[in-house]
Amino acid sequence: MTPPRHIAVIMDGNGRWARQRGLPRSAGHEAGLQAVRECIAGCREAGVEILTLFAFSQENWQRPPGEIEALMELLQEYVARQSEELRQEGVRVRALGNLDRLSPAAREAVGRIQSETAAGTALLVNVCLSYSARAELARAARLLGEEVAAGRLRPEQIDEAGFAERLYTSGLPDPDLLIRTSGEYRLSNFLLWQLAYAELHVTPVLWPDFTRDDLAKAILEYQRRDRRFGRVPIPQ
């Protein structure tokens, strides 16, 4: 059966995983990197083309400074440890979001992994950093408004396709499957436009415990579903 072309993941549960073990939240984030590796490997094995990971939201900037600093350092460590392996595996990494808010060192790390993996064709991994779907939609509307004001676009020319072209995911197919770990039933301001027709899979597994077997279960459940996109079968 055909796997989903594009999978999006809300990686939730790092804090609870750490709390259950009496560890600091930063330990949960570090443990979550193994799940990222598992998910990437599982997507490559299954033939998935695009994986979009919700790593750090704009709302996450409200967390304690110590936790934010630890997350930025973890991002840099991940790039240093994994960039070459990802390049060899043909994985291309892109960062989506308001990257200007990242620390200079984190921005440099993001730029490095994007540059070093740019030739990858086996799997595209989008990492959403300092990301907010509402901010992304407002940004797209602002870009369209600027084009109208400049006379390059008429209001009646604005359509869904044109709006989608101003999103961070321009040129990519929408996710077919959204996976959320930790059992929470929320979109959490993630890809609100792009997830309009995605199949949803919620698992109670906390993100650090998520394995490629859990990914395979989600893909199998997706393959069993009848995706109609609002249509009904025409009687023969």
Backbone torsions as a table, in degrees:
resi	resn	phi	psi	omega
1	MET	NA	152.9	-176.7
2	THR	-74.6	130.1	177.3
3	PRO	-77.5	162.8	173.6
4	PRO	-61.5	139.9	179.3
5	ARG	-73.1	-37.1	-174.7
6	HIS	-134.0	122.1	177.7
7	ILE	-114.1	133.1	173.4
8	ALA	-111.5	144.7	-176.5
9	VAL	-134.2	128.3	168.4
10	ILE	-95.1	106.8	-174.2
11	MET	-85.2	92.4	-172.0
12	ASP	-116.4	144.6	172.8
13	GLY	117.0	3.1	179.7
14	ASN	-59.9	-44.7	-178.5
15	GLY	-64.6	-43.4	179.5
16	ARG	-66.0	-37.6	177.6
17	TRP	-59.1	-44.5	-179.8
18	ALA	-68.8	-41.6	-178.6
19	ARG	-62.8	-39.4	178.9
20	GLN	-61.8	-22.9	-177.9
21	ARG	-106.4	5.8	179.5
22	GLY	68.7	29.0	-177.2
23	LEU	-110.0	159.6	175.1
24	PRO	-66.9	156.0	-178.5
25	ARG	-57.7	-33.3	179.9
26	SER	-59.4	-31.3	177.9
27	ALA	-66.6	-34.8	176.6
28	GLY	-66.7	-40.4	178.2
29	HIS	-64.5	-40.1	179.2
30	GLU	-65.9	-41.1	178.2
31	ALA	-64.6	-30.2	-180.0
32	GLY	-65.2	-19.7	178.9
33	LEU	-65.3	-32.2	176.7
34	GLN	-64.6	-37.4	177.2
35	ALA	-66.3	-35.2	175.4
36	VAL	-60.6	-45.7	178.8
37	ARG	-61.7	-42.0	178.8
38	GLU	-62.3	-42.7	-177.4
39	CYS	-66.7	-42.1	178.3
40	ILE	-62.9	-46.1	179.7
41	ALA	-62.5	-42.1	179.5
42	GLY	-64.5	-38.7	178.2
43	CYS	-65.8	-40.5	178.1
44	ARG	-63.3	-43.3	-179.6
45	GLU	-65.0	-35.3	-176.0
46	ALA	-83.9	-10.8	-179.0
47	GLY	85.7	19.4	175.6
48	VAL	-71.3	140.6	-176.8
49	GLU	-91.7	-35.4	-173.2
50	ILE	-135.7	134.8	175.6
51	LEU	-127.0	123.3	179.6
52	THR	-115.9	118.9	-174.9
53	LEU	-109.0	131.1	176.8
54	PHE	-89.4	99.1	-172.5
55	ALA	-95.7	-39.4	-174.4
56	PHE	-156.3	118.8	-177.0
57	SER	-91.2	163.7	174.2
58	GLN	-61.4	-34.1	178.7
59	GLU	-65.5	-25.3	-179.9
60	ASN	-65.7	-16.4	176.5
61	TRP	-64.5	-14.6	179.2
62	GLN	-82.7	-3.6	-179.9
63	ARG	-72.3	166.4	179.8
64	PRO	-55.7	140.4	-178.5
65	PRO	-53.4	-36.9	-179.4
66	GLY	-62.7	-39.3	179.5
67	GLU	-69.8	-39.8	178.7
68	ILE	-63.2	-44.0	179.1
69	GLU	-61.1	-40.8	179.2
70	ALA	-64.4	-38.7	179.1
71	LEU	-65.8	-41.4	178.7
72	MET	-64.4	-40.4	178.0
73	GLU	-66.4	-37.2	179.1
74	LEU	-65.3	-38.2	176.7
75	LEU	-60.0	-44.7	-179.9
76	GLN	-65.2	-40.3	179.0
77	GLU	-65.4	-39.7	179.5
78	TYR	-61.3	-44.8	179.6
79	VAL	-61.4	-44.3	-178.4
80	ALA	-63.0	-37.0	-174.8
81	ARG	-86.5	-32.7	-168.1
82	GLN	-109.8	-14.7	-172.9
83	SER	-57.0	-47.5	-177.6
84	GLU	-66.0	-41.6	178.8
85	GLU	-63.0	-42.7	178.6
86	LEU	-63.0	-40.9	179.0
87	ARG	-61.3	-44.4	-179.0
88	GLN	-65.8	-30.1	-179.8
89	GLU	-84.3	-1.6	179.5
90	GLY	78.2	23.1	179.6
91	VAL	-92.8	126.0	175.9
92	ARG	-100.2	132.6	-178.5
93	VAL	-113.0	132.5	173.9
94	ARG	-128.6	144.7	176.2
95	ALA	-105.6	132.6	-179.7
96	LEU	-121.0	134.6	178.2
97	GLY	137.6	-172.4	179.9
98	ASN	-84.9	80.4	-172.4
99	LEU	-70.7	-14.3	179.5
100	ASP	-62.1	-22.8	-177.8
101	ARG	-82.7	-11.8	178.7
102	LEU	-69.8	156.5	175.5
103	SER	-64.6	153.7	179.1
104	PRO	-53.5	-41.2	-179.7
105	ALA	-66.3	-39.3	178.9
106	ALA	-67.9	-40.5	177.3
107	ARG	-62.6	-38.9	178.9
108	GLU	-64.7	-39.9	179.2
109	ALA	-65.3	-42.2	178.6
110	VAL	-61.8	-45.6	178.5
111	GLY	-61.4	-36.6	-178.6
112	ARG	-67.6	-45.8	-177.5
113	ILE	-69.7	-32.6	176.7
114	GLN	-66.2	-41.9	-179.7
115	SER	-68.2	-43.9	-174.7
116	GLU	-72.1	-22.7	-178.9
117	THR	-108.3	9.5	-171.6
118	ALA	-59.5	-25.6	-176.7
119	ALA	-87.9	-0.9	-176.7
120	GLY	-65.1	138.6	-179.5
121	THR	-127.3	-5.9	-176.8
122	ALA	-76.7	-36.2	-177.8
123	LEU	-159.8	134.2	172.6
124	LEU	-98.2	124.1	177.3
125	VAL	-112.4	112.5	174.2
126	ASN	-91.6	126.7	177.8
127	VAL	-111.5	113.5	-178.3
128	CYS	-84.5	114.1	-176.9
129	LEU	-123.3	134.6	-176.0
130	SER	49.1	48.1	-171.5
131	TYR	-107.5	141.0	173.3
132	SER	-143.0	125.1	-179.9
133	ALA	-64.9	-39.8	179.0
134	ARG	-64.2	-41.1	177.0
135	ALA	-64.7	-36.5	177.7
136	GLU	-63.9	-42.0	179.0
137	LEU	-66.6	-41.1	178.2
138	ALA	-64.1	-38.3	178.1
139	ARG	-63.1	-43.7	178.9
140	ALA	-62.4	-42.7	178.3
141	ALA	-63.3	-40.4	179.0
142	ARG	-63.8	-41.9	178.6
143	LEU	-62.9	-40.8	177.7
144	LEU	-65.8	-42.1	179.0
145	GLY	-60.8	-39.5	178.5
146	GLU	-64.4	-37.3	179.3
147	GLU	-69.9	-37.0	176.2
148	VAL	-65.0	-45.1	-178.9
149	ALA	-62.8	-32.4	-179.4
150	ALA	-83.2	-4.3	178.5
151	GLY	82.4	9.1	179.9
152	ARG	-86.8	-9.4	-175.9
153	LEU	-149.2	139.4	175.3
154	ARG	-97.2	146.3	-178.2
155	PRO	-53.8	-37.7	-177.8
156	GLU	-70.9	-11.3	177.6
157	GLN	-85.6	-10.1	-178.9
158	ILE	-74.5	123.4	178.1
159	ASP	-139.0	-177.7	-177.2
160	GLU	-62.0	-40.2	-178.9
161	ALA	-63.6	-42.9	179.4
162	GLY	-66.4	-36.7	177.3
163	PHE	-65.3	-44.7	-178.8
164	ALA	-62.0	-30.0	179.9
165	GLU	-68.0	-18.8	-180.0
166	ARG	-95.7	3.7	177.6
167	LEU	-85.9	163.5	178.4
168	TYR	-60.3	-28.4	-176.4
169	THR	-91.6	19.4	-179.0
170	SER	-51.4	132.4	178.2
171	GLY	88.6	-5.2	-178.8
172	LEU	-106.7	148.8	173.5
173	PRO	-70.3	150.8	177.2
174	ASP	-65.1	154.1	176.4
175	PRO	-59.7	138.3	173.7
176	ASP	-86.0	-30.0	-173.1
177	LEU	-139.0	130.2	171.8
178	LEU	-109.8	126.0	175.2
179	ILE	-109.5	130.6	172.4
180	ARG	-124.5	127.0	178.6
181	THR	-91.1	169.3	176.1
182	SER	78.1	3.5	172.5
183	GLY	81.5	6.6	-179.9
184	GLU	-85.2	139.3	-178.8
185	TYR	-106.3	70.2	178.4
186	ARG	-142.4	150.8	172.6
187	LEU	-86.0	-22.2	175.4
188	SER	53.3	42.1	174.3
189	ASN	62.0	41.5	-177.0
190	PHE	-119.0	119.6	173.0
191	LEU	47.6	49.0	-174.4
192	LEU	-61.1	-35.7	177.5
193	TRP	-74.8	-47.5	-170.3
194	GLN	-71.8	-24.1	-175.6
195	LEU	-91.0	13.4	-174.1
196	ALA	-53.0	-38.0	-177.9
197	TYR	-122.5	19.3	179.5
198	ALA	-72.4	146.6	170.2
199	GLU	-78.5	141.4	-176.0
200	LEU	-107.0	135.3	175.8
201	HIS	-132.3	113.7	178.8
202	VAL	-109.9	127.0	179.3
203	THR	-120.9	143.2	177.9
204	PRO	-73.0	-9.5	-178.9
205	VAL	-62.4	129.9	175.5
206	LEU	-72.8	146.3	-171.3
207	TRP	-52.5	-45.2	-179.1
208	PRO	-60.5	-20.8	-180.0
209	ASP	-94.2	-1.0	-176.1
210	PHE	-73.1	128.8	-178.3
211	THR	-120.8	174.4	177.1
212	ARG	-66.3	-21.9	174.1
213	ASP	-67.9	-39.6	176.4
214	ASP	-65.0	-38.2	176.4
215	LEU	-62.8	-43.1	-179.9
216	ALA	-61.7	-38.7	177.5
217	LYS	-62.3	-41.9	179.7
218	ALA	-64.2	-41.6	179.7
219	ILE	-66.4	-40.4	179.1
220	LEU	-63.5	-41.9	177.8
221	GLU	-63.0	-41.2	177.4
222	TYR	-59.1	-43.3	-176.7
223	GLN	-67.0	-21.8	179.4
224	ARG	-83.3	-11.0	-175.2
225	ARG	-86.4	154.3	178.1
226	ASP	-102.1	104.5	-177.2
227	ARG	-90.6	112.9	-174.9
228	ARG	-111.5	-14.5	177.9
229	PHE	52.8	41.5	177.8
230	GLY	86.7	-7.9	-178.8
231	ARG	-89.3	166.3	172.7
232	VAL	-124.6	149.4	179.7
233	PRO	-62.3	141.6	176.9
234	ILE	-87.0	122.1	-179.6
235	PRO	-57.9	137.8	178.9
236	GLN	-86.6	NA	NA
